[in-house]
């Protein structure tokens, strides 16, 4: 190989290397642009995720507070229901006692009515006898 051929070959190789370096540079430039774009997207996604996490945290706190309020209300209502149940039980006991007293009073009244009925029959018998005696006396007098 002659020197000219060697120089031509070196020039060709330099041209090929230059083309490849140019392509490599273009590729790196595009790669850097893509990476910058990806980094920007990741940064935006990170910020959006952080905002979302904060929103979820606030909602969680609000829901916890609401659950606590509802739990307190349910506890108070349960206590009220228990007190009402106790009152109803006491009223039931009082009504039962009143019913027992009423039955006792009713039994006493019935006994008194029977006594009065017996006394009234006896008085009626006495009045009938007295009427008979008075009628006999009036007939004897005539």
VODREN-180133 format. One line per 8 residues: number of its first residue (from 0); their letters; for each residue x, y, z of C-alpha. Coordinates in Angstrom, 3 decimals, always signed. Each point is the difference from the previous one (the first is absolute). Example, Ala and Ser with C-alpha at 12.3 -4.5 7.8 and 13.67 -1.06 7.14 Angstrom:
0> AS> +12.300:-4.500:+7.800; +1.370:+3.440:-0.660;
END
This chain:
0> XXXXXXXX> +0.000:+0.000:+0.000; +1.186:+3.347:-0.911; +0.025:+3.048:+2.136; -2.834:+1.544:-1.979; -2.085:-3.014:+0.483; +0.789:+0.000:+3.677; -0.875:+3.677:+0.261; -3.240:-0.556:-1.908;
8> XXXXXXXX> -0.827:-2.854:+2.262; +0.742:+2.127:+3.090; -2.141:+2.806:-1.427; -2.833:-2.432:-0.617; +0.345:-1.340:+3.510; +0.073:+3.559:+1.362; -3.115:+0.825:-1.985; -1.710:-3.102:+1.326;
16> XXXXXXXX> +1.118:+0.881:+3.535; -1.167:+3.597:-0.462; -3.401:-1.170:-1.225; -0.250:-2.425:+2.900; +1.127:+2.632:+2.514; -2.595:+2.367:-1.457; -2.704:-2.627:+0.298; +1.191:-0.817:+3.513;
24> XXXXXXXX> -0.098:+3.693:+0.900; -3.512:+0.327:-1.449; -1.064:-3.110:+1.905; +1.498:+1.328:+3.232; -1.675:+3.356:-0.558; -3.357:-1.707:-0.578; +0.665:-2.285:+2.970; +0.743:+3.031:+2.213;
32> XXXXXXXX> -3.170:+1.728:-1.222; -2.016:-3.152:+0.632; +1.561:-0.396:+3.458; -0.754:+3.657:+0.829; -3.591:-0.573:-1.141; -0.234:-3.228:+2.037; +1.490:+1.744:+3.049; -2.538:+2.815:-0.394;
40> XXXXXXXX> -2.856:-2.522:-0.293; +1.265:-1.880:+3.061; +0.286:+3.270:+1.928; -3.569:+0.962:-1.001; -1.263:-3.460:+0.922; +1.825:+0.209:+3.342; -1.630:+3.376:+0.725; -3.408:-1.306:-1.037;
48> XXXXXXXX> +0.494:-3.093:+2.183; +1.070:+2.144:+2.935; -3.092:+2.209:-0.425; -2.160:-3.107:-0.277; +1.568:-1.497:+3.141; -0.639:+3.260:+1.862; -3.609:+0.049:-1.195; -0.458:-3.625:+1.064;
56> XXXXXXXX> +1.574:+0.781:+3.390; -2.353:+2.968:+0.541; -2.997:-2.072:-1.077; +1.124:-2.753:+2.355; +0.189:+2.485:+2.860; -3.438:+1.357:-0.897; -1.451:-3.490:-0.205; +1.613:-0.945:+3.303;
64> XXXXXXXX> -1.485:+3.106:+1.616; -3.408:-0.788:-1.508; +0.240:-3.609:+1.200; +0.956:+1.219:+3.477; -3.004:+2.355:+0.043; -2.318:-2.773:-1.195; +1.456:-2.382:+2.568; -0.637:+2.560:+2.749;
72> XXXXXXXX> -3.565:+0.527:-1.229; -0.623:-3.744:-0.132; +1.427:-0.390:+3.510; -2.226:+2.798:+1.312; -3.027:-1.458:-1.770; +0.818:-3.422:+1.417; +0.204:+1.495:+3.487; -3.326:+1.795:-0.539;
80> XXXXXXXX> -1.601:-3.220:-1.208; +1.369:-1.831:+3.042; -1.407:+2.695:+2.318; -3.339:-0.145:-1.816; +0.029:-3.778:+0.318; +0.618:+0.331:+3.738; -2.825:+2.550:+0.266; -2.329:-2.306:-1.938;
88> XXXXXXXX> +0.964:-2.895:+2.259; -0.689:+2.141:+3.110; -3.314:+1.158:-1.483; -0.870:-3.618:-0.746; +0.789:-0.962:+3.581; -2.057:+2.936:+1.291; -2.895:-0.956:-2.272; +0.253:-3.604:+1.171;
96> XXXXXXXX> -0.068:+1.147:+3.631; -2.932:+2.326:-0.767; -1.766:-2.872:-1.737; +0.556:-2.272:+3.014; -1.313:+2.729:+2.350; -2.966:+0.584:-2.317; -0.827:-3.720:+0.009; +0.267:-0.079:+3.783;
104> XXXXXXXX> -2.233:+3.075:+0.300; -2.422:-1.535:-2.504; -0.089:-3.229:+2.003; -0.691:+2.007:+3.192; -2.756:+1.958:-1.779; -1.562:-3.247:-1.258; +0.137:-1.411:+3.543; -1.619:+3.187:+1.350;
112> XXXXXXXX> -2.699:-0.173:-2.700; -0.716:-3.634:+0.959; -0.171:+1.022:+3.658; -2.314:+2.890:-0.857; -2.096:-2.318:-2.155; -0.294:-2.438:+2.929; -0.850:+2.826:+2.390; -2.498:+1.404:-2.516;
120> XXXXXXXX> -1.657:-3.463:-0.285; -0.142:-0.274:+3.779; -1.463:+3.513:+0.245; -2.459:-0.861:-2.760; -1.036:-3.110:+1.928; -0.395:+2.043:+3.182; -2.026:+2.653:-1.869; -2.191:-2.726:-1.503;
128> XXXXXXXX> -0.608:-1.534:+3.425; -0.682:+3.406:+1.519; -2.376:+0.776:-2.864; -1.766:-3.285:+0.642; -0.237:+0.794:+3.726; -1.300:+3.519:-0.707; -2.580:-1.360:-2.449; -1.112:-2.589:+2.592;
136> XXXXXX> -0.295:+2.676:+2.667; -2.039:+2.153:-2.333; -2.308:-2.911:-0.786; -0.332:-0.896:+3.679; -0.945:+3.521:+0.811; -2.789:+0.135:-2.448;
END
